[in-house]
Amino acid sequence: MNERTLIADLHGGIDGEITVKGFIDVRRDHGKLIFFDIRDRSGFVQAVALPNNAEALTVAQSLKPESSVSVKAKVNKRPERMVNAEQPNGDIELELLDIEVLSLGGELPFEKDADINLDTSLDNRPFTLRNTRNRAIFKVQHEILQAYRSFLVDKGFTEFEAPKIVGDDAEGGGNIFRIEYFKDRWAYLATSPQLYKQILVGVFERVFSIGNVFRAELHSTSRHINEYTSLDVEMGFITDHTDIMRLEEEFMHHLYTALEKNCKAELTIFKAELPMLPEGNFPSMKLKEALALIAKETGEDCVNEPDLAPEHERWLSKYAKEHFKSDYLFVTHYPVTKRPFYTYEDENDKGYTKSFDLLFRGVEVTTGGQRIHTYDELIEKMKAKNLVPENFSFYLQTFKSGMPPHGGWGMGLERLTQKILGLENVKEATLFPREINRIDTLLSE
């Protein structure tokens, strides 16, 4: 057969014969005619097997959805009355001349685009990932990653890969997966690339990473998973945490320009509205101010809470949209007791840190802030958190060599995707979710 033509390029071959390789997405029988929607990585096109080609028609009769095929076909313009202006290839059709079956589709558990519950979808993930909705989710996620990389590289950041097996927990929170290591030692699955990205500030000054992190938390909610993709940044020679916040605002503007350009069709599937971005900086308030506002407006006694509850995040996000015309809100200055040992304490607001969470449509999608950059202060903060400095000796070496003021963030890719598209559950935005009930298959099975 001829060299393969991608479906997106078919308009260049009208009235000619081409070869298309792809999947049978949909089959429709109309009397003696058999219609197919064929998909490849670039798009969809309608094809038809006509009764005047007995050989092609015989093969077509055997085809089931999800069969992979290589077809030789003529590219025909559709009659004007048959043009579907809403489809990218709605004005052309393939007349099938020869069909080679590469792999025949089997019996499907249900229609590929059927409306099914999330557990059923996850139980059949290799199949359900092929449906229109799921492909759109992960096309959007791909564009988020592309935008993230392009933005940071243009800003002078260097990408690195952080270890996933670590000697101790960077967060000091205790919710870590422990694994057997060599020489009768325990190791841990990384909860964050934090220690490594700080070390690399001393090497490259500006670094970022994209990688999986692990949290051994017994959550069963619509916003938690036990393995997620963390989008991390760390940069040196900052003035304070607000430099990190300004960088993130700039990234969000860059991201939505990219999504609007490259994902119009996918956003349309979900009726997803691009976020409301305020002119100038995103609104910001200290945690104490946020809790006082909630107490004043709702009557809830929460002013002494050390953190925001999920219902607080939802309330504040709604407030920001109504009062600041913004889908985003920074909440800053969390207590020293609630932040990891490396978080910088505000010298003008003792007991509180130069840290922030970014709330987006009711959920925290980013945690960041300024880090401690002096050796002696790090030792002091470790001991205050009942951590053993000797366990972090490898990390501490970088602070004996001199480090600039620095800071960064960690952003959850799956939560960000979920909220951009308005999905009900973060697991919908996770290719293969790991959570308390599932590692590919249900743990109860």
Secondary structure per residue as TSV (DSSP state, phi and psi in degrees):
chain	resnum	aa	ss	phi	psi
A	1	M	-	360.0	165.2
A	2	N	-	-69.1	170.5
A	3	E	-	-60.7	143.7
A	4	R	B	-63.9	138.8
A	5	T	-	-112.1	129.6
A	6	L	-	-73.3	148.6
A	7	I	G	-59.4	-34.8
A	8	A	G	-64.7	-18.3
A	9	D	G	-104.2	11.4
A	10	L	G	-66.5	-27.3
A	11	H	G	-64.2	-19.3
A	12	G	G	-78.9	-4.6
A	13	G	G	-122.1	22.7
A	14	I	T	-59.4	134.5
A	15	D	T	73.9	2.6
A	16	G	S	-108.6	173.3
A	17	E	E	-101.0	134.5
A	18	I	E	-136.2	171.6
A	19	T	E	-118.9	127.1
A	20	V	E	-118.3	136.2
A	21	K	E	-119.7	131.6
A	22	G	E	-178.6	-158.6
A	23	F	E	-111.5	146.1
A	24	I	E	-76.5	108.3
A	25	D	E	-83.2	-45.1
A	26	V	E	-141.1	142.6
A	27	R	E	-118.5	136.2
A	28	R	E	-135.0	123.6
A	29	D	E	-99.3	125.3
A	30	H	E	-129.0	95.1
A	31	G	T	60.5	-123.8
A	32	K	T	-85.4	-3.3
A	33	L	E	-98.8	143.2
A	34	I	E	-121.4	120.1
A	35	F	E	-102.7	145.4
A	36	F	E	-132.3	145.5
A	37	D	E	-99.3	120.2
A	38	I	E	-104.6	137.5
A	39	R	E	-123.2	145.4
A	40	D	E	-133.0	-169.3
A	41	R	T	-65.3	-16.2
A	42	S	T	-102.1	-12.7
A	43	G	E	158.6	-161.4
A	44	F	E	-125.7	153.2
A	45	V	E	-151.2	147.5
A	46	Q	E	-84.9	139.2
A	47	A	E	-130.1	154.9
A	48	V	E	-137.3	137.8
A	49	A	E	-100.3	120.8
A	50	L	-	-97.4	151.6
A	51	P	T	-66.6	-16.3
A	52	N	T	-80.5	-3.1
A	53	N	-	-119.3	86.7
A	54	A	H	-62.1	-38.9
A	55	E	H	-65.5	-47.7
A	56	A	H	-65.0	-37.5
A	57	L	H	-66.1	-38.8
A	58	T	H	-62.0	-45.2
A	59	V	H	-65.4	-41.5
A	60	A	H	-58.7	-37.0
A	61	Q	H	-63.5	-22.6
A	62	S	H	-88.9	-10.5
A	63	L	-	-79.8	135.4
A	64	K	-	-115.1	159.1
A	65	P	T	-53.8	144.0
A	66	E	T	76.7	3.7
A	67	S	-	-62.2	141.5
A	68	S	E	-99.6	134.5
A	69	V	E	-138.6	159.4
A	70	S	E	-123.0	119.6
A	71	V	E	-120.9	140.9
A	72	K	E	-97.9	131.7
A	73	A	E	-151.6	160.0
A	74	K	E	-100.3	134.4
A	75	V	E	-89.9	112.9
A	76	N	E	-111.9	144.5
A	77	K	E	-74.0	139.8
A	78	R	-	-77.1	150.1
A	79	P	-	-58.0	148.6
A	80	E	G	-55.9	-36.3
A	81	R	G	-71.3	-15.0
A	82	M	G	-101.6	0.9
A	83	V	-	-70.8	133.0
A	84	N	-	-108.2	97.8
A	85	A	T	-67.2	-16.4
A	86	E	T	-82.7	-11.3
A	87	Q	S	-104.1	141.1
A	88	P	T	-56.9	-36.6
A	89	N	T	-112.1	32.3
A	90	G	T	-72.4	-5.4
A	91	D	T	-106.1	3.5
A	92	I	E	-132.6	166.5
A	93	E	E	-151.3	145.0
A	94	L	E	-93.3	127.7
A	95	E	E	-93.4	111.5
A	96	L	E	-72.8	123.3
A	97	L	E	-102.8	-35.4
A	98	D	E	-153.0	138.1
A	99	I	E	-126.3	123.7
A	100	E	E	-107.5	120.5
A	101	V	E	-84.7	115.6
A	102	L	E	-84.6	-35.2
A	103	S	E	-161.9	127.3
A	104	L	-	-84.6	131.6
A	105	G	-	-65.5	146.9
A	106	G	-	-99.1	-165.8
A	107	E	-	-71.7	129.0
A	108	L	-	-91.5	145.4
A	109	P	S	-66.3	-27.0
A	110	F	S	-169.8	172.0
A	111	E	-	-59.8	139.1
A	112	K	T	-60.3	-37.3
A	113	D	T	-100.5	22.0
A	114	A	-	-65.4	150.1
A	115	D	-	-84.5	102.4
A	116	I	-	-124.2	164.3
A	117	N	-	-76.9	165.9
A	118	L	H	-64.1	-41.3
A	119	D	H	-62.7	-41.8
A	120	T	H	-63.6	-40.2
A	121	S	H	-61.2	-44.3
A	122	L	H	-71.2	-32.7
A	123	D	H	-64.2	-25.5
A	124	N	T	-119.1	36.5
A	125	R	H	-55.9	-44.2
A	126	P	H	-58.0	-28.6
A	127	F	H	-86.5	-48.3
A	128	T	H	-71.6	-20.3
A	129	L	T	-63.7	-18.2
A	130	R	T	-81.0	-9.4
A	131	N	S	-77.0	165.6
A	132	T	H	-59.2	-43.9
A	133	R	H	-65.4	-47.7
A	134	N	H	-68.7	-37.9
A	135	R	H	-59.8	-38.2
A	136	A	H	-65.6	-41.2
A	137	I	H	-57.0	-47.1
A	138	F	H	-85.6	-14.0
A	139	K	H	-69.2	-43.4
A	140	V	H	-61.7	-43.0
A	141	Q	H	-62.6	-39.9
A	142	H	H	-58.3	-44.2
A	143	E	H	-66.8	-33.7
A	144	I	H	-60.4	-45.5
A	145	L	H	-64.6	-42.0
A	146	Q	H	-61.7	-44.2
A	147	A	H	-64.2	-39.9
A	148	Y	H	-60.6	-49.6
A	149	R	H	-63.1	-48.5
A	150	S	H	-63.6	-40.5
A	151	F	H	-62.2	-49.2
A	152	L	H	-72.0	-37.5
A	153	V	H	-61.9	-41.1
A	154	D	H	-64.5	-23.4
A	155	K	T	-91.2	7.2
A	156	G	T	87.3	19.7
A	157	F	-	-89.0	148.9
A	158	T	E	-110.1	129.1
A	159	E	E	-82.3	143.7
A	160	F	-	-141.7	161.7
A	161	E	-	-107.4	122.2
A	162	A	-	-91.6	150.0
A	163	P	-	-62.2	147.1
A	164	K	S	-102.6	-14.8
A	165	I	E	-107.2	121.6
A	166	V	E	-128.7	164.0
A	167	G	S	-85.9	-21.3
A	168	D	S	-159.0	170.7
A	169	D	-	-87.1	119.8
A	170	A	S	-64.4	-31.1
A	171	E	S	-86.2	-19.2
A	172	G	-	66.0	22.8
A	173	G	-	-95.2	-18.2
A	174	G	S	88.7	-13.0
A	175	N	-	-88.5	70.3
A	176	I	-	-127.9	149.4
A	177	F	-	-85.8	125.8
A	178	R	E	-99.7	137.4
A	179	I	E	-131.3	148.8
A	180	E	E	-71.0	134.2
A	181	Y	-	-120.1	-172.8
A	182	F	S	-74.9	161.0
A	183	K	T	55.4	40.4
A	184	D	T	58.7	32.1
A	185	R	-	-106.1	151.8
A	186	W	E	-95.5	141.9
A	187	A	E	-124.4	177.3
A	188	Y	E	-139.1	150.1
A	189	L	E	-79.0	133.3
A	190	A	-	-63.4	132.6
A	191	T	S	-89.0	-11.8
A	192	S	-	-172.5	152.5
A	193	P	S	-87.0	17.7
A	194	Q	H	-52.6	-52.0
A	195	L	H	-63.6	-37.1
A	196	Y	H	-73.8	-37.4
A	197	K	H	-71.4	-30.2
A	198	Q	H	-66.9	-43.8
A	199	I	H	-55.4	-41.6
A	200	L	H	-76.3	-15.4
A	201	V	H	-60.2	-35.2
A	202	G	H	-71.8	-10.3
A	203	V	H	-104.0	-53.2
A	204	F	H	-112.2	-9.8
A	205	E	S	76.5	-46.9
A	206	R	E	-128.4	120.3
A	207	V	E	-137.3	158.4
A	208	F	E	-147.4	157.9
A	209	S	E	-143.7	154.4
A	210	I	E	-128.4	113.6
A	211	G	E	-166.8	163.1
A	212	N	E	-78.3	142.8
A	213	V	E	-130.3	164.1
A	214	F	E	-132.6	134.1
A	215	R	-	-130.6	117.9
A	216	A	-	-86.8	64.9
A	217	E	-	-110.4	133.2
A	218	L	-	-84.3	59.5
A	219	H	-	-95.0	147.5
A	220	S	-	-139.1	72.7
A	221	T	S	-129.5	175.6
A	222	S	S	-81.4	-1.6
A	223	R	S	-122.6	0.6
A	224	H	-	-121.7	140.9
A	225	I	-	-138.3	163.0
A	226	N	S	-95.2	-9.0
A	227	E	E	-139.1	123.6
A	228	Y	E	-139.7	169.0
A	229	T	E	-95.7	120.2
A	230	S	E	-101.4	126.7
A	231	L	E	-97.7	106.2
A	232	D	E	-112.0	147.6
A	233	V	E	-136.5	145.3
A	234	E	E	-147.5	134.7
A	235	M	E	-140.6	144.5
A	236	G	E	-98.8	168.2
A	237	F	S	61.2	43.7
A	238	I	-	-91.1	162.4
A	239	T	S	-84.0	-47.0
A	240	D	S	-166.7	-168.0
A	241	H	H	-62.7	-23.3
A	242	T	H	-67.1	-25.5
A	243	D	H	-62.1	-37.4
A	244	I	H	-69.1	-40.4
A	245	M	H	-63.1	-41.0
A	246	R	H	-64.8	-39.1
A	247	L	H	-62.1	-41.9
A	248	E	H	-68.0	-38.1
A	249	E	H	-58.5	-43.7
A	250	E	H	-63.8	-39.9
A	251	F	H	-62.7	-43.0
A	252	M	H	-61.6	-38.1
A	253	H	H	-63.8	-43.9
A	254	H	H	-60.6	-43.1
A	255	L	H	-60.0	-46.5
A	256	Y	H	-76.7	-23.7
A	257	T	H	-64.4	-42.9
A	258	A	H	-65.8	-43.2
A	259	L	H	-65.7	-40.5
A	260	E	H	-64.2	-34.2
A	261	K	H	-77.2	-41.8
A	262	N	H	-106.8	-11.0
A	263	C	-	-130.6	32.0
A	264	K	H	-59.0	-45.2
A	265	A	H	-64.2	-41.4
A	266	E	H	-68.5	-41.8
A	267	L	H	-63.8	-33.8
A	268	T	H	-65.7	-38.1
A	269	I	H	-55.6	-39.0
A	270	F	T	-97.1	2.8
A	271	K	T	52.2	37.3
A	272	A	-	-81.3	127.0
A	273	E	-	-91.1	134.3
A	274	L	-	-63.5	145.5
A	275	P	-	-59.3	151.0
A	276	M	-	-78.7	114.4
A	277	L	-	-108.0	122.8
A	278	P	-	-72.6	157.1
A	279	E	S	-73.1	135.8
A	280	G	S	80.9	-156.7
A	281	N	S	-70.3	152.4
A	282	F	-	-65.1	147.3
A	283	P	-	-60.4	149.5
A	284	S	E	-146.3	143.6
A	285	M	E	-149.8	151.0
A	286	K	E	-70.7	155.4
A	287	L	H	-55.2	-44.0
A	288	K	H	-59.1	-40.4
A	289	E	H	-68.5	-39.2
A	290	A	H	-64.4	-44.2
A	291	L	H	-67.7	-37.6
A	292	A	H	-64.7	-38.6
A	293	L	H	-64.8	-44.8
A	294	I	H	-60.1	-44.3
A	295	A	H	-62.3	-42.9
A	296	K	H	-65.9	-43.4
A	297	E	H	-82.7	-27.0
A	298	T	H	-114.2	-15.7
A	299	G	-	81.1	3.0
A	300	E	-	-75.5	136.4
A	301	D	-	-85.0	87.1
A	302	C	-	-132.2	6.9
A	303	V	T	-64.8	-21.5
A	304	N	T	-100.2	9.4
A	305	E	-	-70.3	143.3
A	306	P	S	-85.1	-3.7
A	307	D	S	-156.8	172.6
A	308	L	-	-93.0	132.4
A	309	A	-	-78.7	159.7
A	310	P	H	-53.6	-38.4
A	311	E	H	-68.5	-28.4
A	312	H	H	-67.9	-41.9
A	313	E	H	-61.3	-40.9
A	314	R	H	-65.5	-43.3
A	315	W	H	-64.5	-45.0
A	316	L	H	-64.7	-37.7
A	317	S	H	-64.0	-41.6
A	318	K	H	-64.4	-40.6
A	319	Y	H	-62.5	-44.3
A	320	A	H	-62.7	-38.2
A	321	K	H	-67.9	-40.9
A	322	E	H	-74.0	-39.6
A	323	H	H	-100.3	-26.6
A	324	F	H	-115.9	1.2
A	325	K	S	52.9	45.5
A	326	S	-	-139.5	135.3
A	327	D	S	-82.1	-0.1
A	328	Y	E	-121.9	147.4
A	329	L	E	-149.1	125.4
A	330	F	E	-86.0	131.9
A	331	V	E	-115.2	123.5
A	332	T	E	-116.9	174.1
A	333	H	-	60.0	59.6
A	334	Y	-	-78.0	153.1
A	335	P	B	-62.0	148.9
A	336	V	G	-54.1	-36.5
A	337	T	G	-67.5	-20.6
A	338	K	G	-102.2	-3.4
A	339	R	S	-114.1	155.5
A	340	P	-	-61.0	163.9
A	341	F	T	-59.2	-28.1
A	342	Y	T	-84.4	0.0
A	343	T	B	-78.0	135.7
A	344	Y	-	-76.3	128.3
A	345	E	B	-82.8	136.9
A	346	D	-	-73.4	117.5
A	347	E	T	-65.7	-19.3
A	348	N	T	-100.4	2.1
A	349	D	S	-148.7	70.4
A	350	K	T	-57.6	141.8
A	351	G	T	91.1	-8.9
A	352	Y	B	-125.5	153.9
A	353	T	B	-108.0	155.8
A	354	K	S	-83.8	67.4
A	355	S	E	-130.6	168.8
A	356	F	E	-153.7	156.9
A	357	D	E	-116.7	143.9
A	358	L	E	-104.5	117.5
A	359	L	E	-91.4	137.7
A	360	F	E	-142.3	114.0
A	361	R	T	51.5	44.7
A	362	G	T	94.5	4.0
A	363	V	E	-146.2	151.3
A	364	E	E	-77.3	121.8
A	365	V	E	-108.2	-16.8
A	366	T	E	-141.0	139.9
A	367	T	E	-123.9	132.6
A	368	G	E	-157.9	-173.7
A	369	G	E	152.8	-175.0
A	370	Q	E	-83.6	147.7
A	371	R	E	-110.1	154.9
A	372	I	-	-68.6	135.0
A	373	H	-	-119.8	8.2
A	374	T	-	-114.7	142.1
A	375	Y	H	-60.7	-51.6
A	376	D	H	-61.7	-39.7
A	377	E	H	-68.6	-36.0
A	378	L	H	-62.1	-44.2
A	379	I	H	-58.7	-44.9
A	380	E	H	-60.6	-44.7
A	381	K	H	-70.2	-35.1
A	382	M	H	-60.6	-47.6
A	383	K	H	-63.8	-37.3
A	384	A	H	-64.5	-25.7
A	385	K	T	-94.5	9.8
A	386	N	T	61.6	31.9
A	387	L	-	-96.2	152.7
A	388	V	-	-98.3	110.4
A	389	P	G	-54.3	-33.5
A	390	E	G	-59.8	-29.0
A	391	N	G	-70.7	-14.7
A	392	F	G	-116.3	22.0
A	393	S	H	-59.3	-37.0
A	394	F	H	-60.3	-47.8
A	395	Y	H	-64.9	-40.7
A	396	L	H	-68.0	-20.2
A	397	Q	H	-54.3	-38.0
A	398	T	H	-65.3	-27.3
A	399	F	H	-84.5	-15.4
A	400	K	H	-76.9	-17.8
A	401	S	S	-97.3	-1.8
A	402	G	-	97.7	121.9
A	403	M	-	-134.9	141.7
A	404	P	-	-79.8	162.7
A	405	P	-	-55.2	133.2
A	406	H	E	-150.6	167.6
A	407	G	E	-169.2	176.1
A	408	G	E	-175.6	-166.1
A	409	W	E	-143.5	164.9
A	410	G	E	-126.8	128.6
A	411	M	E	-125.1	134.2
A	412	G	E	-85.4	114.8
A	413	L	H	-61.2	-44.1
A	414	E	H	-68.2	-41.1
A	415	R	H	-64.8	-41.2
A	416	L	H	-61.2	-45.1
A	417	T	H	-61.0	-45.6
A	418	Q	H	-55.1	-47.1
A	419	K	H	-77.1	-30.8
A	420	I	H	-63.0	-41.7
A	421	L	H	-92.6	-7.1
A	422	G	T	72.2	34.5
A	423	L	-	-77.9	149.5
A	424	E	S	-76.4	-29.2
A	425	N	-	-136.0	136.9
A	426	V	G	-62.2	-25.0
A	427	K	G	-65.3	-26.1
A	428	E	G	-63.6	-28.2
A	429	A	G	-98.2	17.3
A	430	T	-	-120.1	123.7
A	431	L	S	-55.9	-54.5
A	432	F	S	-133.9	85.6
A	433	P	-	-64.6	139.3
A	434	R	E	-111.1	119.9
A	435	E	E	-151.5	-179.4
A	436	I	T	-63.9	-17.7
A	437	N	T	-108.0	-0.9
A	438	R	E	-153.2	133.5
A	439	I	E	-130.5	90.2
A	440	D	S	64.4	-62.1
A	441	T	S	-102.5	162.6
A	442	L	B	-65.8	138.9
A	443	L	T	-68.9	-18.7
A	444	S	T	-78.6	-11.0
A	445	E	-	-82.9	360.0
